[in-house]
């Protein structure tokens, strides 16, 4: 048992470091292929949003099972034939760790906003936000970038590490596939409100541990600073509990306001406001990316410490 955990922790650390040092463009990353498959699949099995809600939910569940089953069957087939199963696990992890591309996107967004290129920044933000960004002001772009980058880091780094150590490559792969399906079939968009429920529920369950761990690390990073708890003004549907805790702690750590309404294809979604004394600026996005870099170093250090401890436990005699 200790030996298998040792190999899992070591492989996870090596794969995370490789994905960090050798980033792949988001357009070329395997994740983008799955996202396009989800889009095409939705057009085939969900052509009419006026169908009965129960029929849409059933179609969404079957579509999610298809998205999960095809990669899992492919992975399992290679796993049975492979003489190096750990190499196959490493490939799965490298495909799941896509944070480096979004970090580069966040830095590019900062440069464009600092140069006053608001139109280009809005277009660039489309890949990060997956919602309507054409009408966003600079303040709106900064707020949305802060929230999206924080959430994506927890999903694409912390959740993958957690579920790989708990359930192996299959667990990490299921987690990432559910996240992608939930983003492409977002229940915040009217046409996917019923169709995307199954994907949203599975993704939410997979993300809960990562959001809670992320909130804890953000709290530790705010120790020693005079951080004030944000005043939450409820407008519309509240955030899920784990996501709310994460965003509240982010607002407290950066000391800036977050939340507020968001638009998804001409449909406005009312969300709670997390009110602070200051509104965010572009420099806060760079501050956040630095904090997330430190969190990544912490996870690498924890994985290395776990390897050392398990190595001593697994030593004979």
Residue frames relative to the residue before (quaternion, step in Angstrom):
aa qw qx qy qz dx dy dz
X 1.0000 0.0000 0.0000 0.0000 0.00 0.00 0.00
X 0.6802 0.4796 -0.2876 0.4740 3.58 0.87 -0.99
X 0.6500 0.5270 -0.3230 0.4422 3.58 1.01 -0.79
X 0.6600 0.4993 -0.3150 0.4647 3.59 0.95 -0.81
X 0.6452 0.5017 -0.3166 0.4814 3.59 1.04 -0.76
X 0.6005 0.5613 -0.3477 0.4510 3.57 1.10 -0.71
X 0.6828 0.4728 -0.2878 0.4768 3.58 0.86 -0.95
X 0.6442 0.5290 -0.3257 0.4461 3.59 1.00 -0.82
X 0.6788 0.4844 -0.2941 0.4670 3.60 0.88 -0.94
X 0.6577 0.5070 -0.3126 0.4612 3.60 0.97 -0.84
X 0.6665 0.4964 -0.3027 0.4666 3.57 0.93 -0.88
X 0.6312 0.5339 -0.3264 0.4583 3.57 1.03 -0.79
X 0.6643 0.5005 -0.3019 0.4659 3.60 0.94 -0.89
X 0.6674 0.4987 -0.3043 0.4619 3.61 0.90 -0.90
X 0.6685 0.4984 -0.3026 0.4617 3.60 0.94 -0.90
X 0.6473 0.5130 -0.3215 0.4631 3.59 0.97 -0.82
X 0.6610 0.4980 -0.3063 0.4704 3.57 0.95 -0.85
X 0.6486 0.5142 -0.3178 0.4625 3.60 0.98 -0.82
X 0.6649 0.4948 -0.3036 0.4701 3.59 0.94 -0.86
X 0.6482 0.5192 -0.3078 0.4642 3.57 1.13 -0.69
X 0.7349 0.4283 -0.2344 0.4707 3.59 0.90 -0.93
X 0.7709 0.2512 -0.1353 0.5695 3.60 1.16 -0.57
X 0.0396 -0.8443 0.5342 0.0126 3.62 0.48 1.15
X 0.2621 -0.7411 0.6023 0.1389 3.53 -1.18 0.72
X 0.5526 -0.6154 0.4492 0.3379 3.57 -0.98 0.84
X 0.5693 -0.6249 0.4120 0.3401 3.57 -1.00 0.82
X 0.6384 0.5354 -0.3321 0.4421 3.59 1.05 -0.69
X 0.7404 0.3944 -0.2182 0.4987 3.60 1.14 -0.62
X 0.5121 0.6646 -0.4154 0.3514 3.58 1.24 -0.23
X 0.5855 -0.5959 0.4094 0.3668 3.64 -1.01 0.69
X 0.5554 0.6136 -0.3936 0.4002 3.59 1.13 -0.54
X 0.6421 0.5330 -0.3318 0.4398 3.59 1.03 -0.77
X 0.6062 0.5467 -0.3552 0.4555 3.60 1.12 -0.59
X 0.6507 0.4982 -0.3106 0.4815 3.58 0.99 -0.84
X 0.6348 0.5337 -0.3304 0.4506 3.59 1.00 -0.82
X 0.6678 0.4812 -0.3055 0.4787 3.60 0.93 -0.85
X 0.6132 0.5374 -0.3499 0.4613 3.60 1.05 -0.71
X 0.6466 0.5154 -0.3170 0.4645 3.60 0.98 -0.83
X 0.6426 0.5203 -0.3253 0.4589 3.58 0.99 -0.78
X 0.6784 0.4808 -0.2887 0.4746 3.59 0.90 -0.94
X 0.6413 0.5295 -0.3257 0.4498 3.58 1.00 -0.81
X 0.6424 0.5224 -0.3291 0.4541 3.59 0.97 -0.81
X 0.6360 0.5261 -0.3366 0.4532 3.60 1.01 -0.73
X 0.6797 0.4953 -0.2900 0.4567 3.59 1.08 -0.71
X 0.8095 0.3075 -0.1401 0.4801 3.58 0.75 -1.05
X 0.7649 0.2616 -0.1675 0.5642 3.58 1.24 -0.19
X 0.0820 0.8516 -0.5127 0.0721 3.58 0.64 1.11
X 0.7919 0.2336 -0.0973 0.5557 3.61 1.15 -0.56
X 0.2791 -0.7881 0.5315 0.1357 3.59 -0.56 1.19
X 0.5936 0.5784 -0.3669 0.4225 3.60 1.27 -0.02
X 0.4337 0.6889 -0.4690 0.3426 3.59 1.25 0.11
X 0.6690 -0.4844 0.3519 0.4405 3.63 -1.19 0.33
X 0.6049 -0.6043 0.3849 0.3476 3.57 -1.06 0.84
X 0.6475 0.5237 -0.3298 0.4446 3.62 0.94 -0.84
X 0.6482 0.5103 -0.3186 0.4668 3.58 1.01 -0.78
X 0.6440 0.5130 -0.3221 0.4674 3.59 1.02 -0.76
X 0.6562 0.5078 -0.3178 0.4589 3.60 0.95 -0.84
X 0.6418 0.5126 -0.3240 0.4695 3.59 1.02 -0.78
X 0.6465 0.5085 -0.3196 0.4705 3.58 0.96 -0.84
X 0.6510 0.5182 -0.3132 0.4578 3.58 1.02 -0.78
X 0.6432 0.5159 -0.3184 0.4677 3.57 1.02 -0.78
X 0.6753 0.4833 -0.2972 0.4713 3.59 0.90 -0.91
X 0.6298 0.5258 -0.3329 0.4648 3.59 1.05 -0.75
X 0.6450 0.5135 -0.3200 0.4668 3.59 0.99 -0.80
X 0.6399 0.5198 -0.3244 0.4638 3.59 0.97 -0.81
X 0.6396 0.5146 -0.3255 0.4692 3.58 1.05 -0.72
X 0.6450 0.5209 -0.3141 0.4626 3.58 0.97 -0.89
X 0.6930 0.4623 -0.2748 0.4802 3.59 1.03 -0.76
X 0.7033 0.5178 -0.2891 0.3920 3.57 0.82 -0.99
X 0.6475 0.5448 -0.3440 0.4070 3.62 0.88 -0.83
X 0.7090 0.4172 -0.2913 0.4883 3.68 0.72 -0.88
X 0.6437 0.5278 -0.3367 0.4402 3.62 1.01 -0.74
X 0.6532 0.4956 -0.3156 0.4776 3.58 0.98 -0.78
X 0.6360 0.5199 -0.3236 0.4696 3.57 1.03 -0.79
X 0.6550 0.5036 -0.3057 0.4732 3.57 0.97 -0.89
X 0.6825 0.4934 -0.2992 0.4487 3.59 0.86 -0.91
X 0.6276 0.5349 -0.3398 0.4522 3.59 1.04 -0.71
X 0.6677 0.4698 -0.2934 0.4973 3.57 0.96 -0.84
X 0.6168 0.5637 -0.3402 0.4313 3.58 1.07 -0.77
X 0.6617 0.5048 -0.3074 0.4614 3.59 0.97 -0.81
X 0.7342 0.4191 -0.2328 0.4808 3.58 1.05 -0.73
X 0.6088 0.6164 -0.3430 0.3631 3.58 1.19 -0.48
X 0.3374 -0.7141 0.5776 0.2066 3.54 -1.11 0.76
X 0.7357 0.3100 -0.1797 0.5747 3.57 1.31 -0.29
X 0.1091 -0.8396 0.5285 0.0628 3.64 0.36 1.15
X 0.6139 0.5515 -0.3589 0.4361 3.60 1.10 -0.60
X 0.6053 0.5394 -0.3532 0.4668 3.59 1.11 -0.59
X 0.6345 0.5149 -0.3187 0.4804 3.56 1.05 -0.76
X 0.6252 0.5241 -0.3279 0.4763 3.59 1.05 -0.77
X 0.6410 0.5305 -0.3239 0.4504 3.58 0.98 -0.84
X 0.6396 0.5146 -0.3271 0.4682 3.60 0.99 -0.80
X 0.6364 0.5210 -0.3258 0.4663 3.59 0.98 -0.84
X 0.6707 0.4980 -0.3024 0.4590 3.59 0.89 -0.91
X 0.6506 0.5105 -0.3236 0.4598 3.60 0.94 -0.81
X 0.6464 0.5028 -0.3137 0.4805 3.58 1.11 -0.65
X 0.6840 0.4853 -0.2845 0.4644 3.59 1.09 -0.67
X 0.6730 0.4663 -0.2943 0.4930 3.61 1.05 -0.72
X 0.1321 0.8138 -0.5515 0.1270 3.60 -0.12 1.25
X 0.3356 0.7881 -0.4696 0.2141 3.59 1.27 0.24
X 0.6094 0.5953 -0.3665 0.3741 3.61 0.93 -0.82
X 0.6430 0.5231 -0.3230 0.4568 3.60 1.01 -0.75
X 0.6772 0.4708 -0.2956 0.4820 3.59 0.98 -0.79
X 0.5880 0.5505 -0.3698 0.4631 3.59 1.13 -0.55
X 0.6511 0.4993 -0.3088 0.4810 3.59 0.95 -0.84
X 0.6267 0.5317 -0.3282 0.4656 3.56 1.06 -0.76
X 0.6465 0.5181 -0.3145 0.4634 3.59 1.01 -0.80
X 0.6527 0.5002 -0.3120 0.4759 3.60 1.00 -0.79
X 0.6364 0.5175 -0.3218 0.4728 3.58 1.03 -0.79
X 0.6325 0.5280 -0.3246 0.4644 3.58 1.01 -0.80
X 0.6323 0.5312 -0.3250 0.4608 3.60 1.00 -0.80
X 0.6646 0.5087 -0.3089 0.4517 3.59 0.88 -0.93
X 0.6678 0.5009 -0.3090 0.4558 3.57 0.93 -0.85
X 0.6650 0.4875 -0.3100 0.4733 3.60 0.95 -0.79
X 0.6462 0.5153 -0.3227 0.4612 3.61 1.01 -0.74
X 0.6994 0.4381 -0.2577 0.5025 3.59 1.16 -0.59
X 0.5278 -0.6665 0.3888 0.3551 3.58 1.29 0.08
X 0.4806 0.6649 -0.4386 0.3668 3.60 1.21 0.32
X 0.0739 -0.8611 0.5027 0.0170 3.55 0.56 1.24
X 0.6443 0.5310 -0.3311 0.4396 3.61 0.97 -0.83
X 0.6729 0.4763 -0.2963 0.4822 3.59 0.94 -0.87
X 0.6277 0.5350 -0.3350 0.4556 3.57 1.06 -0.74
X 0.6315 0.5258 -0.3356 0.4606 3.59 1.01 -0.77
X 0.6668 0.4921 -0.3035 0.4703 3.57 0.95 -0.86
X 0.6512 0.5144 -0.3118 0.4627 3.59 1.00 -0.84
X 0.6562 0.5418 -0.3104 0.4237 3.57 1.02 -0.83
X 0.5071 0.6679 -0.4236 0.3425 3.60 1.19 -0.41
X 0.6578 0.5090 -0.3117 0.4595 3.60 1.02 -0.78
X 0.6912 0.4840 -0.2738 0.4616 3.56 1.07 -0.73
X 0.7728 0.4036 -0.1908 0.4511 3.57 0.86 -1.02
X 0.1779 -0.8074 0.5350 0.1738 3.60 1.12 -0.70
X 0.6696 0.3896 -0.3353 0.5361 3.56 1.00 0.91
X 0.7130 -0.4553 0.3167 0.4290 3.55 -1.32 0.16
X 0.0102 -0.8206 0.5705 -0.0312 3.59 -0.57 1.16
X 0.4235 0.7420 -0.4479 0.2637 3.61 1.25 0.01
X 0.7577 0.3745 -0.2061 0.4931 3.59 1.02 -0.70
X 0.4615 0.7045 -0.4436 0.3065 3.60 1.22 0.04
X 0.3948 -0.6727 0.5736 0.2503 3.55 -1.10 0.75
X 0.6892 -0.4413 0.3379 0.4648 3.58 -1.27 0.04
X 0.6291 0.5267 -0.3329 0.4647 3.60 1.01 -0.78
X 0.6652 0.5053 -0.3051 0.4573 3.57 0.93 -0.87
X 0.6403 0.5188 -0.3239 0.4646 3.58 1.02 -0.77
X 0.6608 0.5061 -0.3150 0.4561 3.57 0.94 -0.87
X 0.6462 0.5144 -0.3218 0.4630 3.60 0.92 -0.88
X 0.6827 0.4875 -0.2911 0.4599 3.57 0.84 -1.00
X 0.6477 0.5170 -0.3242 0.4562 3.61 1.00 -0.79
X 0.6316 0.5345 -0.3360 0.4499 3.60 0.97 -0.80
X 0.6924 0.4690 -0.2814 0.4705 3.56 0.85 -0.95
X 0.6986 0.4894 -0.2880 0.4353 3.59 0.81 -1.01
X 0.6573 0.5089 -0.3218 0.4532 3.60 0.92 -0.84
X 0.6473 0.5162 -0.3213 0.4597 3.58 0.98 -0.83
X 0.6813 0.4871 -0.2871 0.4649 3.57 0.86 -0.96
X 0.6739 0.5025 -0.3051 0.4476 3.59 0.91 -0.88
X 0.6147 0.5360 -0.3628 0.4507 3.60 0.99 -0.69
X 0.6755 0.4849 -0.3043 0.4647 3.58 0.87 -0.90
X 0.6713 0.4982 -0.3037 0.4570 3.58 0.99 -0.79
X 0.7994 0.3729 -0.1548 0.4448 3.55 0.78 -1.09
X 0.7193 0.3367 -0.2518 0.5530 3.59 1.26 -0.03
X 0.7676 0.3946 -0.2228 0.4532 3.57 0.43 -1.25
X 0.6781 0.4894 -0.3071 0.4542 3.60 0.84 -0.92
X 0.6445 0.5195 -0.3294 0.4540 3.60 0.98 -0.79
X 0.6411 0.5107 -0.3232 0.4729 3.59 0.95 -0.86
X 0.6693 0.5223 -0.3026 0.4332 3.57 0.82 -1.04
X 0.7581 0.4005 -0.2361 0.4574 3.58 0.67 -1.05
X 0.5859 0.5418 -0.3912 0.4585 3.60 1.14 -0.38
X 0.6774 0.4776 -0.2953 0.4752 3.60 0.95 -0.82
X 0.6785 0.4800 -0.2842 0.4780 3.59 1.13 -0.62
X 0.8526 0.1149 0.0132 0.5097 3.58 0.73 -1.08
X 0.5738 -0.6318 0.3772 0.3594 3.59 1.17 0.32
X 0.7911 -0.3173 0.2249 0.4721 3.55 -1.31 -0.27
X 0.6189 0.5484 -0.3488 0.4411 3.60 1.04 -0.71
X 0.6564 0.5090 -0.3104 0.4624 3.59 0.99 -0.82
X 0.6634 0.4916 -0.3075 0.4730 3.59 0.93 -0.88
X 0.6588 0.5138 -0.3106 0.4534 3.59 0.96 -0.85
X 0.6483 0.5053 -0.3185 0.4721 3.61 0.94 -0.84
X 0.6291 0.5418 -0.3286 0.4503 3.56 0.98 -0.86
X 0.7084 0.4586 -0.2750 0.4606 3.60 0.76 -1.00
X 0.6506 0.5180 -0.3261 0.4495 3.61 0.95 -0.79
X 0.6457 0.5075 -0.3197 0.4725 3.59 1.00 -0.79
X 0.6237 0.5366 -0.3380 0.4569 3.58 1.02 -0.74
X 0.6721 0.4942 -0.2992 0.4632 3.58 0.89 -0.94
X 0.6619 0.5019 -0.3104 0.4623 3.59 0.89 -0.92
X 0.6510 0.5170 -0.3183 0.4556 3.60 0.97 -0.81
X 0.6595 0.4962 -0.3122 0.4706 3.61 1.02 -0.72
X 0.6981 0.4652 -0.2804 0.4666 3.59 0.93 -0.83
X 0.7531 0.2745 -0.1662 0.5743 3.59 1.13 -0.63
X 0.0392 0.8592 -0.5086 0.0395 3.56 0.93 0.93
X 0.4193 -0.7202 0.4986 0.2383 3.58 -0.80 1.02
X 0.5467 0.6011 -0.4055 0.4187 3.61 1.25 -0.09
X 0.6314 0.4781 -0.3325 0.5121 3.57 1.28 -0.27
X 0.5550 -0.6649 0.3757 0.3297 3.63 -0.73 1.01
X 0.6857 0.5053 -0.3065 0.4249 3.62 0.93 -0.82
X 0.7440 0.3602 -0.2132 0.5209 3.60 1.22 -0.39
X 0.3163 0.7914 -0.4848 0.1968 3.60 1.24 0.18
X 0.7515 0.3171 -0.1885 0.5470 3.60 1.02 -0.76
X 0.6459 0.5513 -0.3225 0.4182 3.58 0.95 -0.91
X 0.7614 0.4151 -0.2130 0.4501 3.61 0.92 -0.84
X 0.3885 0.7614 -0.4637 0.2331 3.61 1.21 0.06
X 0.6561 0.5145 -0.3259 0.4457 3.60 0.87 -0.88
X 0.6701 0.4879 -0.2983 0.4732 3.59 0.91 -0.92
X 0.6521 0.5196 -0.3193 0.4503 3.59 0.98 -0.83
X 0.6587 0.5092 -0.3124 0.4575 3.59 0.97 -0.83
X 0.6701 0.4882 -0.3042 0.4692 3.60 0.88 -0.91
X 0.6562 0.5100 -0.3122 0.4603 3.58 0.94 -0.87
X 0.6402 0.5295 -0.3254 0.4515 3.57 0.98 -0.81
X 0.6572 0.5028 -0.3126 0.4665 3.59 0.97 -0.83
X 0.6576 0.5040 -0.3105 0.4660 3.60 0.97 -0.82
X 0.7265 0.4735 -0.2476 0.4322 3.59 1.00 -0.81
X 0.4806 0.7044 -0.4345 0.2898 3.61 1.15 -0.42
X 0.6887 0.4605 -0.3248 0.4562 3.68 0.70 -0.88
X 0.6556 0.5234 -0.3203 0.4401 3.59 0.96 -0.83
X 0.6547 0.5073 -0.3199 0.4601 3.61 0.94 -0.84
X 0.6653 0.4975 -0.3103 0.4621 3.60 0.94 -0.84
X 0.6561 0.4916 -0.3108 0.4809 3.60 0.96 -0.82
X 0.6382 0.5259 -0.3228 0.4604 3.59 1.03 -0.76
X 0.6411 0.5162 -0.3217 0.4681 3.58 1.02 -0.80
X 0.6321 0.5306 -0.3299 0.4584 3.59 1.03 -0.77
X 0.6800 0.4794 -0.2978 0.4680 3.60 0.89 -0.90
X 0.6328 0.5129 -0.3391 0.4706 3.61 0.99 -0.73
X 0.6226 0.5296 -0.3375 0.4669 3.58 1.06 -0.71
X 0.6593 0.4967 -0.3102 0.4715 3.58 0.94 -0.85
X 0.6650 0.5056 -0.3034 0.4584 3.58 1.07 -0.72
X 0.6763 0.4723 -0.2949 0.4823 3.60 1.23 -0.32
X 0.4507 0.6860 -0.4621 0.3358 3.62 1.25 -0.09
X 0.7542 0.3288 -0.2753 0.4973 3.55 -0.91 0.96
X 0.6703 0.4180 -0.2979 0.5359 3.57 1.28 -0.17
X 0.4708 -0.6603 0.5035 0.2981 3.55 -1.11 0.63
X 0.0518 0.8267 -0.5523 0.0939 3.54 0.31 1.31
X 0.2249 -0.7780 0.5783 0.0985 3.53 -0.97 0.94
X 0.4995 -0.6539 0.4772 0.3085 3.57 -0.94 0.89
X 0.4542 -0.6983 0.4728 0.2873 3.62 -0.86 0.88
X 0.3961 -0.6742 0.5678 0.2573 3.54 -1.20 0.63
X 0.2139 -0.8044 0.5450 0.1011 3.58 -0.51 1.19
X 0.1124 -0.7721 0.6247 0.0327 3.53 -0.82 1.10
X 0.2994 -0.7940 0.5066 0.1523 3.54 -0.39 1.25
X 0.1096 0.7536 -0.6385 0.1118 3.54 -0.79 1.12
X 0.8213 0.0554 -0.0686 0.5636 3.58 -0.35 1.18
X 0.7944 -0.3096 0.2311 0.4686 3.54 -1.26 -0.51
X 0.4369 -0.7089 0.4938 0.2505 3.58 -0.90 0.96
X 0.5779 -0.5534 0.4647 0.3793 3.55 -1.29 0.40
X 0.5656 -0.5309 0.4812 0.4081 3.61 -1.20 0.37
X 0.6719 -0.5569 0.2999 0.3853 3.57 -1.07 0.78
X 0.7093 0.4593 -0.2862 0.4518 3.62 0.72 -1.02
X 0.6546 0.4939 -0.3139 0.4785 3.60 0.99 -0.78
X 0.6307 0.5326 -0.3359 0.4536 3.59 1.02 -0.74
X 0.6432 0.5154 -0.3225 0.4655 3.59 0.97 -0.84
X 0.6470 0.5220 -0.3169 0.4567 3.59 1.00 -0.83
X 0.7129 0.4467 -0.2684 0.4692 3.60 0.81 -0.98
X 0.6017 0.5411 -0.3613 0.4633 3.60 1.08 -0.62
X 0.6809 0.4727 -0.2937 0.4761 3.57 0.93 -0.86
X 0.6045 0.5401 -0.3530 0.4671 3.60 1.08 -0.65
X 0.6525 0.5077 -0.3051 0.4726 3.58 0.95 -0.90
X 0.6627 0.5042 -0.2988 0.4662 3.58 1.00 -0.85
X 0.6790 0.5046 -0.2953 0.4439 3.60 0.93 -0.90
X 0.7474 0.3782 -0.2127 0.5032 3.59 0.91 -0.94
X 0.3143 -0.7763 0.4829 0.2557 3.60 1.30 -0.36
X 0.5647 0.5624 -0.4001 0.4525 3.57 1.00 0.88
X 0.5451 -0.6142 0.4665 0.3285 3.55 -1.26 0.46
X 0.0698 -0.7830 0.6179 0.0145 3.54 -1.14 0.76
X 0.6744 0.5134 -0.3561 0.3934 3.56 -1.31 -0.06
X 0.4171 0.6876 -0.5347 0.2594 3.53 -1.30 -0.34
X 0.7123 -0.4711 0.3012 0.4242 3.61 -1.26 0.18
X 0.1076 -0.7663 0.6308 0.0566 3.55 -1.26 0.60
X 0.3129 -0.7576 0.5482 0.1663 3.56 -1.12 0.71
X 0.0598 -0.7709 0.6341 -0.0034 3.55 -0.97 0.99
X 0.8108 -0.2329 0.0973 0.5281 3.56 -0.24 1.37
X 0.7642 -0.4099 0.1631 0.4705 3.53 0.58 1.31
X 0.6283 0.4958 -0.3469 0.4890 3.59 1.25 0.17
X 0.2650 -0.7893 0.5374 0.1341 3.56 -0.62 1.15
X 0.1738 -0.7701 0.6096 0.0717 3.55 -0.91 1.04
X 0.2948 -0.7584 0.5575 0.1647 3.56 -0.68 1.10
X 0.0128 -0.8011 0.5972 -0.0391 3.56 -0.82 1.07
X 0.6179 -0.5483 0.3938 0.4031 3.61 -1.17 0.43
X 0.3254 -0.7077 0.5900 0.2128 3.55 -1.24 0.55
X 0.1997 -0.7407 0.6316 0.1121 3.55 -1.00 0.91
X 0.1286 -0.8626 0.4890 0.0183 3.53 0.04 1.37
X 0.0118 -0.7607 0.6488 -0.0168 3.53 -0.99 1.01
X 0.6915 -0.4749 0.3323 0.4311 3.56 -1.28 0.08
X 0.7882 0.2864 -0.1309 0.5287 3.61 1.03 -0.80
X 0.3740 -0.6742 0.5854 0.2506 3.52 -1.26 0.58
X 0.5375 -0.6525 0.4166 0.3345 3.64 -1.00 0.68
X 0.1724 -0.7458 0.6352 0.1031 3.54 -1.29 0.57
X 0.7318 -0.4311 0.2839 0.4449 3.58 -1.31 0.18
X 0.6169 0.5678 -0.3518 0.4162 3.59 1.00 -0.76
X 0.6046 0.5665 -0.3592 0.4295 3.60 1.14 -0.56
X 0.5965 0.5460 -0.3684 0.4586 3.61 1.13 -0.57
X 0.6532 0.4890 -0.3148 0.4849 3.58 0.99 -0.80
X 0.6144 0.5351 -0.3460 0.4653 3.60 1.03 -0.72
X 0.6557 0.5130 -0.3128 0.4572 3.56 0.94 -0.87
X 0.6573 0.5077 -0.3199 0.4560 3.60 0.88 -0.90
X 0.6238 0.5194 -0.3403 0.4746 3.60 1.08 -0.64
X 0.6461 0.5108 -0.3169 0.4705 3.59 0.97 -0.84
X 0.6721 0.4860 -0.2989 0.4720 3.59 0.97 -0.82
X 0.5829 0.5470 -0.3738 0.4704 3.59 1.13 -0.56
X 0.6542 0.5042 -0.3102 0.4707 3.58 0.95 -0.87
X 0.6326 0.5205 -0.3372 0.4639 3.59 1.02 -0.74
X 0.6357 0.5156 -0.3366 0.4656 3.59 1.00 -0.75
X 0.6348 0.5138 -0.3327 0.4715 3.60 0.99 -0.78
X 0.6287 0.5349 -0.3359 0.4537 3.58 1.02 -0.78
X 0.6729 0.4863 -0.3080 0.4646 3.59 0.91 -0.84
X 0.6232 0.5188 -0.3416 0.4752 3.59 1.04 -0.68
X 0.6541 0.5082 -0.3090 0.4674 3.57 0.99 -0.86
X 0.6541 0.5105 -0.3174 0.4592 3.59 0.95 -0.84
X 0.6444 0.5104 -0.3229 0.4690 3.58 1.00 -0.78
X 0.6559 0.5012 -0.3140 0.4690 3.60 0.99 -0.79
X 0.6429 0.5072 -0.3195 0.4768 3.58 1.01 -0.79
X 0.6260 0.5306 -0.3251 0.4700 3.56 1.07 -0.77
X 0.6357 0.5230 -0.3267 0.4644 3.60 1.01 -0.78
X 0.6596 0.5095 -0.3132 0.4553 3.58 0.92 -0.88
X 0.6645 0.5048 -0.3036 0.4599 3.55 0.93 -0.91
X 0.6850 0.4768 -0.2815 0.4735 3.58 0.89 -0.91
X 0.6026 0.5540 -0.3605 0.4472 3.59 1.10 -0.59
X 0.6568 0.4935 -0.3074 0.4802 3.57 1.00 -0.83
X 0.6525 0.5098 -0.3168 0.4626 3.59 1.01 -0.80
X 0.7227 0.4546 -0.2530 0.4549 3.58 0.97 -0.88
X 0.4964 0.6671 -0.4394 0.3398 3.61 1.20 -0.24
X 0.4505 -0.6912 0.4849 0.2903 3.61 -0.85 0.84
X 0.8125 0.2564 -0.2027 0.4827 3.55 -1.14 0.73
